Amino acid sequence: MSGTNGIVISGMKYKESSKILTVYTEDLGKIRVLAQGVLKPKSGAMASTEVFALSSWNFKRGKSFYYIESVDLIDSFYTIRNSMERMLFGFYALELLDKSTPDEEENLVLFSLLEKFMTILKNEDNLLALIVAYEIKFASFIGYRPHLDSCLTCGNKNSDIWEFDGTKGGILCPTCSGSGRDRISQLEKDQMISLLMSKLEDVRKLDISESTLWRFHKRLSEYLLYNLDIRELKSLSMIGQGLL
Ligand SMILES: [Zn+2]
């Protein structure tokens, strides 16, 4: 089989010296890998089996698992581990991907988004804008792009204030909104569109306040969990406790 790039999104020790990994790959989508003997000192592949690591892999397909024929580390993204905030946001992105994608379904756009996210995360200080942009792009790439151009019900495009309704998947004008629970201004609606449309490496330049970004993060994470039918993400609860 020809090589494919892949990022380790989770891993656990198996028996004495092996690991079972979940790897998100460019060509095969999400796969389960039995990394035999990888914890032996002489194996030389250990760094490639750490969570976050990006490598070029050659796999052999088995019955229940893929097996490693050869692997070359591209980037361990070790600086992500140097900061608790970066690590938590990184884990959150990986957990979200793991919980929402089926095994062995190739998705080049999702792989590229993840690879780019990690590359920026390893040096980025404006983490909040990065994670919110990741959330809204991720939602869009898996088929849940929020409708932000006009009122979902009547198509009205002009209003100073809107309501975001995550269960309906977009915004409602005051005439059509029911609860008015999650209100957003015209400016905030436009900022959400900017986060969606800007390149991931450019979102740090957007002029959006920290408190607004936290509100977007809360809104989008709830939106994702609702649509993906996920009850809880461990990393997400930790982000809420540690940084808010
Ligand atoms: Zn309306």
Residues whose N, C-alpha, C, O or C-beta is under 5 A from the ligand:
A	BS01	ZN	C151 T153 C154 G155 N156 C173 C176
